[in-house]
Amino acid sequence: MMLIIVLVAISCFVHTCQGTCNHISTASPLNWSLSIDCCTWEGVDCDDSGRVTNMWLPLRGLVGSISSSIVNVNSLSRFNLSHNWLVGRLPDGFFVSLKLLQQQQLLGANYFNYLQYFASIQFSNNDFTGLIPQGFGRCKNMQRLRSGFNNISGGVPRDINRLLTLQELYLPGNKLSGEIDKTIVNLGSIRIFALYVNELTCMIPQDIRKLSKLEQLQLHINQLLGLLQVYLINFFHNLIKSNLIN
């Protein structure tokens, strides 16, 4: 049975969730009911103070749009709505509100000594439209942004150069246009840069070869301009060789 959620919005704050969850359709077969604490809802976790920290609902057949109320939820640590049927624009201020977004991962037996935090936002395989909202560059902890195979348009955010910890930028299968800004060279931690199947019309920045940690560069099926210079050919050759070895 198709899951029905008209608007996906979590606006739970300290001590209470009442009156803030009226964006959820009662037709949803999830256990999301206004009569129970939303901290007990499937796919939702809260901290001891009642603030929503996790929202993890990939592959749930969710439909509808994300409510603008989501910008009021500033305590999320994990957020995954990938592989659903969500549509519409991401709310204005979305990335600003999630500037502290972190995904927790516990490593090793003595996990208190190996606690790692890395930002992760995943919206791939939905039907989101419009531009990537302003504020992307304020997500100082961002390490992964995956929003491939939607209908996102416009250019790649220019403030991406602020994300010095970014390791994955995965935006294939959209309608992104314009150029790849030369400030990509500032992404010293980037490993995966995937913008294939878009509408980019630019030359590949020559300084891209300075990205020493890059493992995957996927720009095929665009409208890239110009001829590959010798230094880029050598760069791509070394990148392919490195991937084959690894």
Secondary structure, DSSP 4 states (H G I P E B T S, - for coil): -----SEE----BTTB-TTS-TTS-TT-SSS--TTS-GGGSTTEEE-TTS-EEEEE-TTS--EEEE-GGGGG----SEEE--SSEEEEEPPTTHHHHTTT--EEEE-SSSGGGSEEEEEEEE--SSEEEEPPPTTGGG-TTEEEEE--SSEEEEPPPGGGGG-TT--EEE--SSEEEE---GGGGG-TT--EEE--SSEE-SPPPGGGGG-TT--EEE--SS---SPPPHHHHHHHHHHHHHHHH-
